[in-house]
Amino acid sequence: MTDKQIIRETGKKARRGMRPEDRDDASRVIVQRIIQTTTFRNAETIMIYNAMPDEVDITSLSEMPEANGKIICYPHVLGKGHMKAVFPSGEDDWIEGEYGIREPNPETSKEICPEEIDLILCPCTAFDENGGRMGMGGGYYDRYLPLCRHAVIGAVAFETQKVPSVPMEEHDIRMELIFTEKAVYKS
């Protein structure tokens, strides 16, 4: 196994090792941390995600009073390593995506231009205090984030997923903010 694979597996194991009720409690705290930031308050278009099992669940952001009037969009997987942002037209506008994750139906949702997004919140398997983020290894966010020229890029994770250092390659995107239940890390 490579260093990246070891760190990715360590982070996944750490979040899986949490009790479900502790993950739920930590997710609620993380959502509160996010909505209290000036970055969130000033953002008009925000890209979040629907969580895979054991990930930080931030879907309640879209239901918070602080989100009223904001466009909350989600990733839609297009194919290997590529995605786009889409805004669902309603509650019935969802499908099961490529990885079994709930996504807005791209045929009935509005595509959001990457340049219109003000804040992106990414999931991760591991992170460090300097903005290093490790995803699942598909490169979806690393390919998409450079297109979002005006967005603040952040990640969400449980504190237990923190590692001393995430190996960063040239194509890896450093996070400006990382939200956990214990802190907000800024790079």
Backbone as CSV, one residue per row, in Angstrom:
resi,resn,N_x,N_y,N_z,CA_x,CA_y,CA_z,C_x,C_y,C_z
1,MET,0.825,-1.184,0.000,0.000,0.000,0.000,0.875,1.256,0.000
2,THR,0.420,2.275,-0.713,1.127,3.555,-0.722,0.770,4.342,0.543
3,ASP,1.540,5.406,0.787,1.234,6.268,1.934,-0.185,6.817,1.835
4,LYS,-0.582,7.243,0.619,-1.932,7.785,0.436,-2.993,6.736,0.762
5,GLN,-2.792,5.518,0.306,-3.765,4.459,0.573,-3.858,4.170,2.070
6,ILE,-2.727,4.179,2.739,-2.716,3.924,4.184,-3.469,5.034,4.915
7,ILE,-3.199,6.298,4.550,-3.870,7.430,5.198,-5.368,7.388,4.902
8,ARG,-5.739,7.104,3.655,-7.164,7.030,3.287,-7.866,5.956,4.116
9,GLU,-7.270,4.790,4.212,-7.880,3.698,4.983,-7.932,4.029,6.477
10,THR,-6.906,4.690,6.983,-6.887,5.089,8.393,-8.034,6.052,8.688
11,GLY,-8.237,7.034,7.800,-9.322,7.994,7.986,-10.688,7.349,7.903
12,LYS,-10.867,6.459,6.930,-12.154,5.763,6.805,-12.421,4.894,8.029
13,LYS,-11.380,4.215,8.503,-11.530,3.370,9.686,-11.870,4.219,10.913
14,ALA,-11.266,5.397,11.007,-11.528,6.281,12.154,-12.989,6.714,12.176
15,ARG,-13.532,7.111,11.030,-14.938,7.558,11.037,-15.888,6.380,11.209
16,ARG,-15.531,5.218,10.657,-16.370,4.023,10.863,-16.366,3.587,12.318
17,GLY,-15.263,3.880,13.024,-15.124,3.480,14.417,-15.955,4.312,15.384
18,MET,-16.514,5.392,14.889,-17.363,6.231,15.754,-18.732,5.584,15.921
19,ARG,-19.318,5.758,17.079,-20.686,5.289,17.278,-21.619,6.133,16.415
20,PRO,-22.664,5.551,15.832,-23.580,6.321,14.972,-24.134,7.563,15.659
21,GLU,-24.477,7.473,16.938,-25.022,8.640,17.624,-23.957,9.729,17.802
22,ASP,-22.693,9.331,17.949,-21.612,10.319,18.042,-21.381,10.994,16.686
23,ARG,-21.476,10.229,15.606,-21.371,10.821,14.261,-22.502,11.818,14.029
24,ASP,-23.714,11.438,14.443,-24.865,12.339,14.277,-24.676,13.628,15.083
25,ASP,-24.247,13.489,16.331,-24.026,14.666,17.184,-22.928,15.554,16.592
26,ALA,-21.840,14.943,16.169,-20.729,15.712,15.595,-21.162,16.397,14.300
27,SER,-21.961,15.727,13.491,-22.458,16.327,12.244,-23.280,17.573,12.543
28,ARG,-24.123,17.504,13.580,-24.929,18.677,13.957,-24.042,19.844,14.404
29,VAL,-23.012,19.550,15.167,-22.086,20.590,15.621,-21.368,21.203,14.421
30,ILE,-20.953,20.379,13.482,-20.253,20.872,12.292,-21.163,21.793,11.477
31,VAL,-22.418,21.413,11.302,-23.364,22.266,10.575,-23.482,23.623,11.277
32,GLN,-23.557,23.621,12.590,-23.647,24.882,13.335,-22.386,25.733,13.131
33,ARG,-21.227,25.095,13.126,-19.974,25.825,12.882,-19.998,26.479,11.504
34,ILE,-20.493,25.741,10.516,-20.526,26.258,9.143,-21.427,27.479,9.048
35,ILE,-22.655,27.368,9.576,-23.609,28.470,9.393,-23.224,29.724,10.187
36,GLN,-22.333,29.575,11.158,-21.897,30.735,11.941,-20.789,31.533,11.255
37,THR,-20.249,31.022,10.158,-19.142,31.724,9.509,-19.647,32.835,8.588
38,THR,-18.852,33.852,8.458,-19.135,34.932,7.519,-19.151,34.381,6.097
39,THR,-18.292,33.432,5.825,-18.231,32.825,4.490,-19.578,32.236,4.107
40,PHE,-20.200,31.493,5.015,-21.518,30.918,4.733,-22.560,32.017,4.588
41,ARG,-22.566,32.953,5.518,-23.575,34.022,5.487,-23.500,34.837,4.200
42,ASN,-22.284,35.070,3.693,-22.116,35.871,2.476,-22.324,35.087,1.185
43,ALA,-22.293,33.775,1.258,-22.420,32.949,0.052,-23.868,32.939,-0.442
44,GLU,-24.032,33.075,-1.740,-25.356,32.968,-2.346,-25.593,31.581,-2.939
45,THR,-24.529,30.970,-3.469,-24.621,29.631,-4.052,-23.608,28.735,-3.360
46,ILE,-24.105,27.654,-2.793,-23.280,26.753,-1.981,-23.429,25.330,-2.506
47,MET,-22.298,24.675,-2.692,-22.321,23.276,-3.108,-21.999,22.404,-1.903
48,ILE,-22.949,21.510,-1.572,-22.735,20.542,-0.498,-22.837,19.146,-1.120
49,TYR,-22.950,18.124,-0.324,-23.027,16.752,-0.826,-23.966,15.962,0.073
50,ASN,-24.471,14.871,-0.451,-25.208,13.914,0.368,-24.209,12.866,0.836
51,ALA,-24.192,12.613,2.122,-23.157,11.783,2.731,-23.293,10.306,2.392
52,MET,-22.133,9.687,2.227,-22.041,8.233,2.182,-22.092,7.754,3.628
53,PRO,-22.337,6.463,3.828,-22.336,5.963,5.205,-21.039,6.346,5.920
54,ASP,-21.149,6.782,7.136,-20.044,7.141,8.020,-19.447,8.522,7.759
55,GLU,-19.835,9.223,6.671,-19.321,10.568,6.427,-20.084,11.584,7.271
56,VAL,-19.498,12.765,7.409,-20.193,13.877,8.056,-21.433,14.191,7.228
57,ASP,-22.582,14.232,7.878,-23.850,14.520,7.187,-24.179,16.000,7.366
58,ILE,-24.071,16.759,6.265,-24.347,18.199,6.315,-25.616,18.556,5.537
59,THR,-26.426,17.560,5.185,-27.612,17.841,4.374,-28.596,18.760,5.085
60,SER,-28.567,18.813,6.403,-29.490,19.697,7.122,-29.188,21.171,6.856
61,LEU,-28.016,21.478,6.308,-27.694,22.869,5.952,-28.774,23.480,5.074
62,SER,-29.295,22.677,4.146,-30.282,23.204,3.197,-31.603,23.545,3.877
63,GLU,-31.847,23.005,5.073,-33.100,23.239,5.786,-32.979,24.308,6.868
64,MET,-31.781,24.809,7.093,-31.566,25.799,8.140,-32.139,27.150,7.719
65,PRO,-32.708,27.883,8.657,-33.215,29.221,8.310,-32.142,30.103,7.680
66,GLU,-30.890,29.905,8.088,-29.782,30.688,7.545,-29.548,30.418,6.062
67,ALA,-30.106,29.321,5.547,-29.940,28.968,4.132,-31.052,29.545,3.253
68,ASN,-32.069,30.160,3.872,-33.170,30.735,3.087,-32.620,31.723,2.069
69,GLY,-33.067,31.575,0.824,-32.641,32.471,-0.241,-31.337,32.060,-0.901
70,LYS,-30.664,31.049,-0.373,-29.421,30.575,-0.972,-29.715,29.430,-1.942
71,ILE,-28.903,29.299,-2.953,-28.989,28.167,-3.865,-28.067,27.085,-3.313
72,ILE,-28.639,25.962,-2.942,-27.864,24.833,-2.426,-27.820,23.780,-3.533
73,CYS,-26.643,23.567,-4.092,-26.500,22.603,-5.179,-25.654,21.423,-4.718
74,TYR,-25.678,20.385,-5.528,-25.046,19.118,-5.188,-24.260,18.591,-6.377
75,PRO,-23.258,17.745,-6.125,-22.538,17.147,-7.251,-23.375,16.066,-7.936
76,HIS,-23.213,15.979,-9.229,-23.775,14.880,-10.008,-22.614,14.257,-10.778
77,VAL,-22.394,12.959,-10.561,-21.290,12.246,-11.200,-21.621,12.023,-12.675
78,LEU,-20.699,12.460,-13.531,-20.883,12.321,-14.980,-20.215,11.073,-15.531
79,GLY,-19.162,10.676,-14.940,-18.391,9.528,-15.410,-17.116,9.489,-14.600
80,LYS,-16.203,8.659,-15.002,-14.984,8.457,-14.224,-14.246,9.776,-13.975
81,GLY,-14.271,10.217,-12.720,-13.515,11.373,-12.308,-14.126,12.724,-12.638
82,HIS,-15.329,12.769,-13.184,-15.925,14.046,-13.564,-17.302,14.221,-12.934
83,MET,-17.614,15.464,-12.612,-18.910,15.783,-12.027,-19.302,17.195,-12.432
84,LYS,-20.564,17.528,-12.140,-21.051,18.885,-12.322,-21.927,19.212,-11.130
85,ALA,-22.227,20.497,-10.960,-23.100,20.929,-9.865,-24.507,21.095,-10.407
86,VAL,-25.477,20.569,-9.671,-26.871,20.698,-10.075,-27.725,21.115,-8.884
87,PHE,-28.775,21.874,-9.205,-29.719,22.372,-8.215,-31.048,21.672,-8.446
88,PRO,-31.536,20.892,-7.460,-32.789,20.154,-7.654,-33.987,21.097,-7.722
89,SER,-34.953,20.724,-8.548,-36.139,21.569,-8.708,-37.176,21.321,-7.609
90,GLY,-37.039,20.224,-6.884,-37.990,19.944,-5.811,-37.643,18.666,-5.072
91,GLU,-38.451,18.327,-4.095,-38.220,17.144,-3.260,-38.260,15.831,-4.040
92,ASP,-39.013,15.794,-5.126,-39.127,14.563,-5.911,-38.080,14.482,-7.014
93,ASP,-37.148,15.396,-7.014,-36.179,15.521,-8.093,-34.856,14.832,-7.770
94,TRP,-34.922,13.633,-7.195,-33.712,12.938,-6.766,-33.653,11.538,-7.361
95,ILE,-32.437,11.073,-7.604,-32.200,9.718,-8.094,-31.048,9.114,-7.296
96,GLU,-30.857,7.816,-7.444,-29.691,7.179,-6.855,-28.553,7.308,-7.853
97,GLY,-27.455,7.902,-7.431,-26.310,8.137,-8.304,-25.438,6.909,-8.469
98,GLU,-24.344,7.123,-9.166,-23.428,6.041,-9.533,-22.898,5.254,-8.338
99,TYR,-22.677,5.897,-7.211,-22.128,5.224,-6.042,-23.182,4.950,-4.975
100,GLY,-24.447,4.959,-5.377,-25.525,4.731,-4.437,-25.841,5.954,-3.588
101,ILE,-25.292,7.099,-3.980,-25.522,8.342,-3.249,-26.695,9.072,-3.894
102,ARG,-27.541,9.628,-3.077,-28.693,10.399,-3.561,-28.197,11.673,-4.249
103,GLU,-28.610,11.853,-5.521,-28.208,13.018,-6.313,-29.448,13.638,-6.948
104,PRO,-29.405,14.944,-7.219,-30.497,15.537,-7.987,-30.533,14.924,-9.390
105,ASN,-31.724,14.731,-9.893,-31.888,14.185,-11.238,-31.379,15.222,-12.241
106,PRO,-30.338,14.908,-13.013,-29.770,15.905,-13.926,-30.717,16.296,-15.063
107,GLU,-31.700,15.450,-15.347,-32.631,15.748,-16.449,-33.661,16.808,-16.052
108,THR,-33.937,16.932,-14.754,-34.937,17.897,-14.306,-34.359,18.980,-13.397
109,SER,-33.079,18.882,-13.076,-32.419,19.872,-12.219,-31.723,20.913,-13.081
110,LYS,-31.416,22.031,-12.448,-30.702,23.096,-13.146,-29.203,22.923,-12.919
111,GLU,-28.428,22.935,-14.000,-26.979,22.895,-13.853,-26.494,24.266,-13.403
112,ILE,-25.575,24.275,-12.448,-25.000,25.511,-11.923,-23.583,25.649,-12.478
113,CYS,-23.288,26.783,-13.062,-21.940,27.037,-13.591,-20.949,27.093,-12.430
114,PRO,-19.795,26.488,-12.580,-18.810,26.498,-11.487,-18.442,27.906,-11.024
115,GLU,-18.426,28.867,-11.944,-18.053,30.240,-11.588,-19.092,30.911,-10.693
116,GLU,-20.305,30.361,-10.629,-21.375,30.948,-9.816,-21.339,30.487,-8.363
117,ILE,-20.537,29.478,-8.063,-20.522,28.904,-6.715,-19.612,29.736,-5.813
118,ASP,-20.143,30.099,-4.643,-19.410,30.922,-3.677,-18.707,30.100,-2.594
119,LEU,-19.274,28.943,-2.268,-18.720,28.089,-1.210,-18.948,26.638,-1.604
120,ILE,-17.898,25.835,-1.493,-18.001,24.397,-1.743,-17.539,23.672,-0.491
121,LEU,-18.351,22.728,-0.038,-18.015,21.908,1.121,-17.823,20.474,0.652
122,CYS,-16.605,19.978,0.766,-16.218,18.664,0.247,-16.157,17.632,1.377
123,PRO,-16.526,16.409,1.078,-16.290,15.334,2.045,-14.811,14.939,1.989
124,CYS,-14.356,14.196,2.968,-12.982,13.701,2.896,-12.814,12.463,3.753
125,THR,-11.716,11.760,3.497,-11.391,10.591,4.318,-10.371,10.951,5.392
126,ALA,-9.524,11.947,5.079,-8.513,12.396,6.040,-8.152,13.839,5.711
127,PHE,-7.632,14.547,6.719,-7.221,15.939,6.515,-6.088,16.266,7.470
128,ASP,-5.394,17.364,7.169,-4.411,17.881,8.111,-4.739,19.345,8.412
129,GLU,-4.069,19.907,9.400,-4.371,21.267,9.850,-3.973,22.341,8.839
130,ASN,-3.236,21.976,7.800,-2.761,22.941,6.812,-3.596,22.943,5.539
131,GLY,-4.796,22.366,5.591,-5.674,22.369,4.434,-5.514,21.173,3.519
132,GLY,-4.686,20.232,3.886,-4.559,19.003,3.098,-5.814,18.166,3.251
133,ARG,-6.339,17.711,2.121,-7.563,16.903,2.120,-7.338,15.668,1.268
134,MET,-7.813,14.546,1.766,-7.779,13.321,0.983,-9.206,12.842,0.801
135,GLY,-9.582,12.640,-0.462,-10.902,12.129,-0.781,-10.879,10.612,-0.895
136,MET,-11.826,10.097,-1.657,-11.949,8.647,-1.833,-11.001,8.110,-2.912
137,GLY,-10.355,9.000,-3.650,-9.372,8.548,-4.625,-9.812,8.646,-6.072
138,GLY,-11.044,9.101,-6.319,-11.534,9.194,-7.690,-11.155,10.476,-8.403
139,GLY,-10.723,11.484,-7.666,-10.302,12.744,-8.267,-11.435,13.655,-8.720
140,TYR,-12.664,13.357,-8.336,-13.805,14.170,-8.773,-13.651,15.627,-8.358
141,TYR,-13.403,15.856,-7.081,-13.285,17.228,-6.597,-12.013,17.892,-7.134
142,ASP,-10.914,17.156,-7.199,-9.668,17.738,-7.702,-9.810,18.211,-9.148
143,ARG,-10.641,17.562,-9.930,-10.875,18.006,-11.315,-11.880,19.157,-11.380
144,TYR,-12.861,19.153,-10.484,-13.931,20.150,-10.534,-13.547,21.478,-9.864
145,LEU,-12.870,21.425,-8.752,-12.603,22.628,-7.971,-11.859,23.731,-8.727
146,PRO,-10.887,23.411,-9.594,-10.214,24.494,-10.328,-11.163,25.313,-11.211
147,LEU,-12.308,24.753,-11.575,-13.284,25.476,-12.390,-14.058,26.503,-11.571
148,CYS,-14.034,26.362,-10.261,-14.816,27.201,-9.350,-13.946,28.363,-8.875
149,ARG,-13.685,29.272,-9.775,-12.697,30.332,-9.549,-13.062,31.322,-8.447
150,HIS,-14.332,31.439,-8.109,-14.748,32.435,-7.117,-15.139,31.813,-5.776
151,ALA,-15.061,30.503,-5.691,-15.543,29.803,-4.497,-14.489,29.690,-3.407
152,VAL,-14.959,29.781,-2.175,-14.154,29.378,-1.025,-14.303,27.864,-0.963
153,ILE,-13.184,27.170,-0.851,-13.191,25.710,-0.862,-12.952,25.207,0.555
154,GLY,-13.887,24.423,1.044,-13.766,23.873,2.382,-14.058,22.388,2.405
155,ALA,-13.680,21.762,3.487,-13.960,20.341,3.682,-14.601,20.172,5.050
156,VAL,-15.293,19.066,5.209,-15.872,18.706,6.500,-15.393,17.314,6.868
157,ALA,-15.088,17.134,8.143,-14.583,15.844,8.609,-14.788,15.758,10.113
158,PHE,-14.677,14.568,10.610,-14.666,14.378,12.048,-13.229,14.577,12.531
159,GLU,-13.080,15.104,13.718,-11.746,15.365,14.266,-10.886,14.097,14.264
160,THR,-11.510,12.954,14.429,-10.774,11.688,14.465,-10.108,11.360,13.124
161,GLN,-10.490,12.063,12.055,-9.897,11.843,10.729,-8.652,12.683,10.497
162,LYS,-8.274,13.501,11.472,-7.092,14.359,11.331,-5.827,13.518,11.388
163,VAL,-4.918,13.812,10.468,-3.616,13.147,10.413,-2.530,14.223,10.450
164,PRO,-1.298,13.855,10.781,-0.230,14.867,10.832,-0.003,15.571,9.495
165,SER,-0.056,14.820,8.399,0.190,15.438,7.102,-0.432,14.590,5.994
166,VAL,-1.169,15.254,5.107,-1.722,14.586,3.929,-0.747,14.818,2.776
167,PRO,-0.260,13.751,2.142,0.633,13.944,0.997,-0.122,14.644,-0.137
168,MET,0.402,15.770,-0.578,-0.253,16.562,-1.621,0.562,16.478,-2.912
169,GLU,-0.127,16.154,-3.996,0.494,16.160,-5.308,0.092,17.440,-6.031
170,GLU,0.687,17.688,-7.172,0.453,18.928,-7.905,-1.022,19.170,-8.203
171,HIS,-1.780,18.120,-8.501,-3.190,18.269,-8.862,-4.123,18.354,-7.647
172,ASP,-3.617,18.066,-6.457,-4.449,18.109,-5.251,-4.753,19.553,-4.865
173,ILE,-5.980,19.789,-4.449,-6.432,21.126,-4.087,-6.424,21.271,-2.569
174,ARG,-5.713,22.281,-2.084,-5.664,22.563,-0.651,-6.948,23.281,-0.235
175,MET,-7.514,22.890,0.882,-8.733,23.486,1.407,-8.412,24.803,2.112
176,GLU,-9.307,25.781,1.954,-9.136,27.045,2.662,-9.668,26.937,4.091
177,LEU,-10.695,26.114,4.270,-11.313,25.879,5.577,-11.579,24.386,5.733
178,ILE,-11.415,23.894,6.949,-11.836,22.523,7.260,-12.633,22.595,8.555
179,PHE,-13.876,22.106,8.481,-14.786,22.131,9.623,-14.827,20.761,10.284
180,THR,-14.616,20.736,11.596,-14.823,19.519,12.379,-15.692,19.900,13.578
181,GLU,-16.041,18.909,14.370,-16.849,19.190,15.560,-16.023,19.910,16.636
182,LYS,-14.694,19.938,16.508,-13.839,20.573,17.504,-13.272,21.924,17.078
183,ALA,-13.150,22.167,15.754,-12.464,23.379,15.307,-12.817,23.717,13.861
184,VAL,-12.422,24.926,13.474,-12.422,25.329,12.074,-10.969,25.630,11.744
185,TYR,-10.370,24.811,10.884,-8.983,24.994,10.489,-8.932,25.874,9.244
186,LYS,-8.031,26.843,9.255,-7.871,27.750,8.109,-6.457,27.605,7.584
187,SER,-6.344,27.535,6.250,-4.988,27.414,5.689,-4.551,28.725,5.089
